[in-house]
Amino acid sequence: MTVPRRRSPWGLSLLVLGLADASFPEGYDSSQTHPAIIMGHPISSCKEQTSGNIYGEGLTKAGYITLAFDATHQGHSGGKPRFLEDPGTRVEDFRCAVDYLTTRSDVDPERIGLVGICGGGYAAKATMTDHRIKALGTVVAANYGRVMREGDLSPDAVLQTLEAIGAQRTAEARSAEPKVTTYIPNSQEEREQAGIEDVDIKQAIEYYKTPRGAADGSPNKLLFSGLAAVLGFDAFHLTDQLLTQPLQVICGDVPGAFGSHRDGYELFDKARSQDKNLLVIPGATHYDLYDQPEPTGKALEQLTKFFGQHL
């Protein structure tokens, strides 16, 4: 489906949500109102991967209308420049998805939930500032700004990166071609040559660069100049004051470079929510919780129970 462009009071284009996949549960009746859950895809991902075909499908089977969409600038959604990973836009995408659901006569606006997978930090930021979202579930939520700032544990490297971003933006303003880099190595051989042995990076390649999870809307391309906004972003800032809705945090107990194990605990501890729960799945890695049947089955069982109580 096509979700209309949203504009701010100042006439600035905030979102071209583009193509979204709405799924309807068995027994759906268009004359009745139903609870709905927005599905947020991982960083570098698209709606055809885990957010849609694992968690969206599972929650649809559990009785919910689900809405999976590609982030602005990515996948099949609109927005230029392409391959931009901008935290502010990613958060606004969720607000606009809520806007869209409130226009549907088959959705109960008091029963809208949100699930954020990997990019669950964005989902937390959206939920704390849009209380039309009545319940939040996260799966291997990562605070992307922290991930990028601590990539090599060197604050000076972050400052050097910001200098390089500034130089690149100047070049592009003077008509240079945009610089597009990658999120992860394109192969295990490339990873080995770089001397990277981390479990998250290994499994990211297994997921995104093989038939296991590869999708056209997820090309492993990242606009370098857009990293300036990422490096200054903290997804969990003010969660202790503004995130009051019921919260379900799910992560594995195997730590990796993306830090979703650590960030899951931080989100759970910081959130002001009075009704909150943390599920840590033994033996599960970040990418096990994308598509592996046993851990995703446990996650979906808990999410179904959680949303059944709060939507």
N, C-alpha and C positions, 0 to 999 in steps of 0.2 A: 504494500500500500504506500501511497505518497502522503507524507505528513507536511502540511503547509509551512511555508517560511514564517518564522516568528520575528517580529521587529520590536525594538525597544521604543519608549516614548520619544526618543531622540531621532527615530527613523533609521537607526543603525541596524544592519542585518546581524542578528545574533545566531541564527541557525538555519541551515538547510538540511533537514533531517533525512531527506531523500527516501530511499526505499527501506521499509521496515516490514518485518514478518509478524503478523498477528495470528495466534493460534487459539483455537476454541475447543473447550473440553467436550467430552461425550455428554450428550443430553443438553447441550447448549440451546437456549431459547432466546431468540433475539428480542422477544417482547418483555423479557425480564432483565433486571440488573444483576451483574455478577462482579465478584472481586477480580482485580487485575493486578498482574505483577510485571514490572518493567525489568528486562534482562540486560545488564551492562556487560559488554564483552571485555576481555583482557586488553591490556596495552599491547599494541601491534597486531591485534586479532581482528575478527569480523564476526558478524551475526551467524554465519554458517558454521562456525566452530562451536566451542563448548557452551557459549551463552545460549545459543539457539537449539543445537541438536542434542545437547545433554540436559542442561538444567531447564531450558525452556520447555523442551518436550516432556521432561519428567514432571514439571509443575502443571503443565496442561493436563496430563493424565491424572493429576491429583485434583483437578476440578477448577483450575484457574484460567482465565484469559491471560495469555502472555504476549508481551510485545518486545521483540528482539530487533535491534536496529544497529546500523553502522554509525560510528562516530562521525561527526562533521569532518570533512577533509580526507576521509578514509573510506575504504571499501567502495560500496555502491552509493554512498551518500554524496551530496554536493559539497561545495566549499573549496575555495582556492586560497592559498596554494595547496597542492596535494601533499599528502604524507605528513601533515602537521599534527603533532601531539601537543596540544595546548590545554593545560589544566582548566583554565577558565571556561573554554569552549566545551570541554568534556563535561564539566559540571552543569553548564547551561543546557546541554543536550538533555539531561535528565529532567530538568524543570520543564522543558518544552515537550518532552514525552508525557509528562503529567498533564500539561495543558491539553494535549491532543486527547488523552483518555477522558478528560472531563467533558469533552464535546460529544462523546459517544453515548447514545441513549441506552446501550446495553452494559455500561460500566457504572458501578456504584462509586461515586467520587469519594465516599467515606471509607472505601475499602481498596485503596491503592497501595501496593507494596513495591519494594525494589530489591533486586539482588545484584550485587557487584562482584564480579569474578576477577581476581588478580588486580584489576584497576578498582578494587573496592574502596580505595581511598577516595576516589572521585565520588563514589556512591555515598560515602559517609558525609563528604562535604555538601553534596546536594541535599541530603536528608536533613542535616542540621539547619539548613536555611530555607527549606521548603517543607512545611509541616502538613502539607496535603499528602505527603508520603507518610503513611500510618505505621509502617513497620519496615525494618531494614535487615536484610540478610547479606552477609559477606562470605565469600569462599576464597581462601588464600589471598586476602586483601593485602595489597602492598601500598606503602606511601611512596609514590613514584619520585617525588622530589628528594626524599631521603635516599632512595636507591641510587639516584644519579649523583647526588652530592658525595656519597660515601663509596662510590665505585672503586676507587683505588686507595681509600683511606687517607687522601692527601688534600687538605684544604687549599694548598697552593695550586694543585692541579685544577681545582674548580675555578679559581681566579684566572688561570691561564686559559681555560676553556671559554670563559666569558670574554676575555680579550679576543680570542679567535672568532667567537660568534659576532662580536661587534665589527671586526674587520670584514667578515663575510657579509653581514647585512649591508655595510657600506658598499662593498663590491656589487651586491645584487641591486642596490639602489641606483648604481651606475651602469645597470644593464648586464651585469655578469649572470651567467646561468646559476640557478639555485644549486647549492651543494646538498646532495642526498647521500646519507650514510646508511648504516644498517643497525638494527637492534642487537642482533646476535651474529656470530659467524655463520656463513652460508653452508658449511659442511663440518663434519667431525675432523676432517683433515686440516681445515683452516683453523679450527679450535686448537688442535694439537700443536700446530705451528706457532700459535700465539702463547702456548704454554698454559692454557686454561684447563683446570681439572674439576671445576665446581660442578656439583650434581645438577643444579638448576640450568646451567648453560648447556651441559650435555643433553639433558632431557628436553630443553627448549628446541634444540636442533632436531632431536628425534620426533618431536611433535610437529613443528612448523615446516620442516624441510623434507619430510617424507610423506608418503600417502596416508600415514596415520592421522594427520591433522591438516595437511596442506590445503589451502583454499585460495582462489584467485583474489579475493578481497584482502588477503593478508600477505603482501609481497616482501616483507622484511625490509621496508624502506622508511627512512626517517629523515625529515627535513632538519638539517643541522642548525639553521638559524633559529628554529623554534625552541631549542633547548634553553634559551635564556629564561623563558617563563617557567620551565620545569625546575630549573636550578633554584629558583626563589620560592618554590611552592611547598607548603606543609599541609598535607591532607587532614591532619588531626588537630590542627590549631583550632581552639575554641570548642572542641567536642565536649569538654568538661562543663561548658556553659550552655551550649545550644542543642546538643544531640540528646533529646529527651525521649524519643520514640522507642518502642521495644526493639531490641537488637539481638540478632543471632550471629555470632562469629564462628567460623569454621576454618580450621587449618590442619595441616599435618604436623607430625612431630619431628620430621627430618629437616633440619635447617639448610638453607642454601643462600646463594648470593643475592637473590631477590628479596630475602628477608621477610617473607609472608608469615613465617612462624613467629618471629619477633614482633612484627607489626600487628598481628592478630591479638597478641597479648596486650600490646600498647593501646589499641583501639578499645578493647574490652575494659581495661583498667580505667581509661580516661573518660569514657562516655558517661554522661550524666544520667542516662537511661536507668530507671529504677528496675525495669524488667529486662534483664539481659542475660545471655547464656553464652558460654564458650565451649565448643566441642573441638577437642584435639584428637585426630584420628591416628592411632599408633601405626608406625611404619610407613606413613604416607608422605610423599614428597609433594612439592608444589604442582608438578605436572601430572602426578597420579590423580590429583583432584580435578583435572580437566576432563579425563575420559575413561579412566580405568574403572571397571564395573564395581568392584568391591568398595573402594573409598567413595566414589561418586554416589553409589547406592546408599551408603550411610549418610552422606551429606544431604541427599534428597529426602531421605526419611526424616531427618531432623528439620529440614526446611519446611516440609509438608506439615509436620506437627506444629512448628513455630507459627507459620502463617494461618494454620487452622485455628489457633488461639487468638490471633490478633487482627485478622481481616474478616 
